[in-house]
C-alpha cells in the first residue's frame, strides 16, 4: 500500500544466484502491460514508465516513482525467462481522504431521517459514526460508495439531537468532521401535555377569581350591616 505521488520498491524473488534476464509486468484487471525487460545488460523500459521505473539488476527489484492510482494492481517479475522463476506482489495506491462533509436531511420528530457523510477526495474504505463521542453500531449506517456513507435514523426523537461525527479512513490516512444536529417539531403526546397544562392554568386562575369575589362581597355585606346597626 502506498500514497499517490510517493515511490515504492518492489522486491524480486529471493534465492536467485544468477540473473540472466528480468521482465516486470503490471496486471490491472484482465490487461497485462510490460514495464521493462532486461537481458544481458540491455534494458528496455516501456511507456509510460520511462523516467519512473528503475531496475536493480543485481537482485531484480523495481523502484517505481511518482505513483498514481492507476498504478494499483498486481506486479509480476519473471527472472531468467527459460527457467520461469516468477514472483507477484499486490500494490494498492491511494489518495489521502479529504475532510468529510456532513449534512442532514432535516430531522423531524416521529419521522425517519438521514445524516450524510461524503469525502470529495480519496477513497474511504471505512466509515465510522459517533454521537456525543460514543461509537454508534455499524448497522445504523450503510455505504453507498467509497466516498459516501449514510446514517439512518428511524422514528426521530428529541434524544437524537446532539453532536454527530463521521470518521473516514483508508490504509494511509483518516479525517473526521462533526455536525450539531437538531430535531424540529413536537411529538403529539407532548403537545397534549402542553394543552392540558394551559387548560389547568386557566381553570386555576378562574377558580381563584371565584373565591376572591365572594370574599369581597361578604366583607362588603358586613360593613353595610355595621353602618346600618351602629349607634345613632
Secondary structure, 3 states (H helix, E strand, C coil): CEECCCCEEECCCCCCCCCCEEEEEEEECCEEEEEEEEECCEEEECCCCCCCEEEECCCCEEEECCCCHHHCEEEEEEECCCCCEEEEEEECEECCCCCCEEEECCEECCCCEEEEEECCCCCCCEEEEEECCEECCHHHEEECCCCEEEEEECCCCHHHCEEEEEEEECCCCEEEEEEEECEECCCHHHHHHHHHHHHHHHHHHHHHHHHHHHHHHHHHHHHHHHHHHCCC
